[in-house]
Amino acid sequence: MLLNPLTLHLPQTPLEAAKLYKELEDSKVLAGGTFLLNSMKLLKTKGTKTARNILSLAKVDELKGVEFNDGTLTIKAMTRINELMEAPLPDGHLKILHAVCRNISTNPIRNMATVGGNLTCRYTWTEMGAVMIALDAQMHFLGPDGKEDEVSAENFFKNAARCEKLFTHVTVPVNPQARSAYRRVKKTIHVDVPLLAVCVKTELKGKQWYNTRVGINSGTAFAQRDYALEEFLNKSVSSPDLGTKALEHLTAAIYDTRASEYKQHMFRVSLRSAIEEIAGGE
Ligand SMILES: Cc1cc2nc3c(=O)[nH]c(=O)nc-3n(C[C@H](O)[C@H](O)[C@H](O)COP(=O)(O)OP(=O)(O)OC[C@H]3O[C@@H](n4cnc5c(N)ncnc54)[C@H](O)[C@@H]3O)c2cc1C
């Protein structure tokens, strides 16, 4: 047997799932299973105990899908990465979500892994976090009493991605003034996980940048914003050398910690290139 004996719980509605999320002891949530099932198999081979109760979200249809209403994009927790990659998205800066998904791992993983699993699995290197922070997304959680909590993606990751209630969906404002750019660097050519990723979103009044948000995925810490870089960019106008100038205004603590020279260099290359893409698209 590949797994230790377990009880599989298959709720049909978000509220049933939220109640079980709170009530079940010694339990784990099963979304796409790409992390959870692997880790349970591995732990079993090492003789380590694994969760007795598995709360599968597979039958909760209300947690699946991508919707666009009233200037807001809603991505539900059980949406697969490939489904988001193929979903029609409003024109403009949210189209980067297609590129983000396309870069995640391989087709078999993207066919199983979910957006919810990517945001809540508490691995510091998964990529959606920095993107959702830059896009000013809100994360939504459902309690056993049916009450919904809304937390900004930024605060969720500041709180080390702790998930006390069932994560149901993420909402992203659609803003026709906004521009965005995303860069990620592979860890090695052999491993399909990122070394780092950066996402820059801004609005432009003519050439003037404002409301800029920069989400950074360093892989070693939870996704975060670079406020110093944002402050500089918000005082700047698009110019061919804006990307190069911006590199003098990075929050060193984000990029230098435990990072090799190569990684520090690739952060600079990625940020410069993302900023240049937006400045050049003027
Ligand atoms: C080989 C491989 C390569 C990968 N490469 C990349 C990559 O390049 N970039 C990238 O960003 N990611 C990558 N990933 C991660 C992948 O995209 C998924 O995010 C990840 O595997 C977890 O998603 P899942 O749906 O399979 O979650 P599962 O494995 O089913 O669940 C993981 C955990 O997430 C939590 N969880 C899931 N859903 C909820 C919910 N609704 N509410 C509360 N908690 C929940 C639970 O704690 C659960 O135990 C890779 C994964 C693998 C296995």
The ligand as an SDF file (V2000), in Angstrom:
LIG
                    3D

 53 58  0  0  0  0  0  0  0  0999 V2000
    7.2820   18.5720   -9.5380 C   0  0  0  0  0  0  0  0  0  0  0  0
    6.6100   19.8650   -9.1530 C   0  0  0  0  0  0  0  0  0  0  0  0
    7.0270   21.0360   -9.7770 C   0  0  0  0  0  0  0  0  0  0  0  0
    6.4140   22.2480   -9.4220 C   0  0  0  0  0  0  0  0  0  0  0  0
    6.8410   23.4100  -10.0250 N   0  0  0  0  0  0  0  0  0  0  0  0
    6.2770   24.5780   -9.6910 C   0  0  0  0  0  0  0  0  0  0  0  0
    6.6920   25.8010  -10.2960 C   0  0  0  0  0  0  0  0  0  0  0  0
    7.5550   25.8360  -11.1660 O   0  0  0  0  0  0  0  0  0  0  0  0
    6.0860   26.9520   -9.8710 N   0  0  0  0  0  0  0  0  0  0  0  0
    5.1100   26.9620   -8.9160 C   0  0  0  0  0  0  0  0  0  0  0  0
    4.6060   28.0270   -8.5620 O   0  0  0  0  0  0  0  0  0  0  0  0
    4.7010   25.8280   -8.3350 N   0  0  0  0  0  0  0  0  0  0  0  0
    5.2440   24.6450   -8.7010 C   0  0  0  0  0  0  0  0  0  0  0  0
    4.8010   23.5060   -8.1040 N   0  0  0  0  0  0  0  0  0  0  0  0
    3.7260   23.5890   -7.1150 C   0  0  0  0  0  0  0  0  0  0  0  0
    2.3580   23.3680   -7.7490 C   0  0  0  0  0  0  0  0  0  0  0  0
    2.0700   24.4360   -8.6390 O   0  0  0  0  0  0  0  0  0  0  0  0
    1.2210   23.3550   -6.7050 C   0  0  0  0  0  0  0  0  0  0  0  0
    1.0640   24.6260   -6.1810 O   0  0  0  0  0  0  0  0  0  0  0  0
    1.4710   22.5400   -5.5390 C   0  0  0  0  0  0  0  0  0  0  0  0
    1.9050   21.3010   -6.0350 O   0  0  0  0  0  0  0  0  0  0  0  0
    0.2510   22.3770   -4.6090 C   0  0  0  0  0  0  0  0  0  0  0  0
   -0.9950   22.4120   -5.2930 O   0  0  0  0  0  0  0  0  0  0  0  0
   -2.0680   21.2270   -5.1530 P   0  0  0  0  0  0  0  0  0  0  0  0
   -3.3350   21.7600   -5.6820 O   0  0  0  0  0  0  0  0  0  0  0  0
   -1.5610   19.9770   -5.7660 O   0  0  0  0  0  0  0  0  0  0  0  0
   -2.1410   21.1070   -3.5650 O   0  0  0  0  0  0  0  0  0  0  0  0
   -2.1730   19.8030   -2.6350 P   0  0  0  0  0  0  0  0  0  0  0  0
   -0.9060   19.0460   -2.7660 O   0  0  0  0  0  0  0  0  0  0  0  0
   -3.4490   19.0490   -2.8170 O   0  0  0  0  0  0  0  0  0  0  0  0
   -2.2840   20.5260   -1.2230 O   0  0  0  0  0  0  0  0  0  0  0  0
   -1.1650   21.1050   -0.5920 C   0  0  0  0  0  0  0  0  0  0  0  0
   -1.6300   21.8150    0.6730 C   0  0  0  0  0  0  0  0  0  0  0  0
   -2.2150   23.0700    0.3360 O   0  0  0  0  0  0  0  0  0  0  0  0
   -3.1800   23.4190    1.3200 C   0  0  0  0  0  0  0  0  0  0  0  0
   -4.4640   23.6790    0.6460 N   0  0  0  0  0  0  0  0  0  0  0  0
   -4.7740   23.3910   -0.6460 C   0  0  0  0  0  0  0  0  0  0  0  0
   -5.9780   23.9090   -0.9560 N   0  0  0  0  0  0  0  0  0  0  0  0
   -6.4380   24.5160    0.1590 C   0  0  0  0  0  0  0  0  0  0  0  0
   -7.6230   25.2470    0.4570 C   0  0  0  0  0  0  0  0  0  0  0  0
   -8.5870   25.4870   -0.4660 N   0  0  0  0  0  0  0  0  0  0  0  0
   -7.7830   25.7520    1.7080 N   0  0  0  0  0  0  0  0  0  0  0  0
   -6.8340   25.5450    2.6490 C   0  0  0  0  0  0  0  0  0  0  0  0
   -5.6840   24.8750    2.4160 N   0  0  0  0  0  0  0  0  0  0  0  0
   -5.4880   24.3630    1.1980 C   0  0  0  0  0  0  0  0  0  0  0  0
   -3.2720   22.2790    2.3000 C   0  0  0  0  0  0  0  0  0  0  0  0
   -2.4310   22.5490    3.3890 O   0  0  0  0  0  0  0  0  0  0  0  0
   -2.7030   21.1290    1.4900 C   0  0  0  0  0  0  0  0  0  0  0  0
   -2.2520   20.1080    2.3010 O   0  0  0  0  0  0  0  0  0  0  0  0
    5.3750   22.2840   -8.4450 C   0  0  0  0  0  0  0  0  0  0  0  0
    4.9490   21.0910   -7.8330 C   0  0  0  0  0  0  0  0  0  0  0  0
    5.5480   19.8840   -8.1820 C   0  0  0  0  0  0  0  0  0  0  0  0
    5.0370   18.6340   -7.5120 C   0  0  0  0  0  0  0  0  0  0  0  0
  1  2  1  0
  2  3  1  0
  2 52  2  0
  3  4  2  0
  4  5  1  0
  4 50  1  0
  5  6  2  0
  6  7  1  0
  6 13  1  0
  7  8  2  0
  7  9  1  0
  9 10  1  0
 10 11  2  0
 10 12  1  0
 12 13  2  0
 13 14  1  0
 14 15  1  0
 14 50  1  0
 15 16  1  0
 16 17  1  0
 16 18  1  0
 18 19  1  0
 18 20  1  0
 20 21  1  0
 20 22  1  0
 22 23  1  0
 23 24  1  0
 24 25  2  0
 24 26  1  0
 24 27  1  0
 27 28  1  0
 28 29  2  0
 28 30  1  0
 28 31  1  0
 31 32  1  0
 32 33  1  0
 33 34  1  0
 33 48  1  0
 34 35  1  0
 35 36  1  0
 35 46  1  0
 36 37  1  0
 36 45  1  0
 37 38  2  0
 38 39  1  0
 39 40  1  0
 39 45  2  0
 40 41  1  0
 40 42  2  0
 42 43  1  0
 43 44  2  0
 44 45  1  0
 46 47  1  0
 46 48  1  0
 48 49  1  0
 50 51  2  0
 51 52  1  0
 52 53  1  0
M  END
$$$$
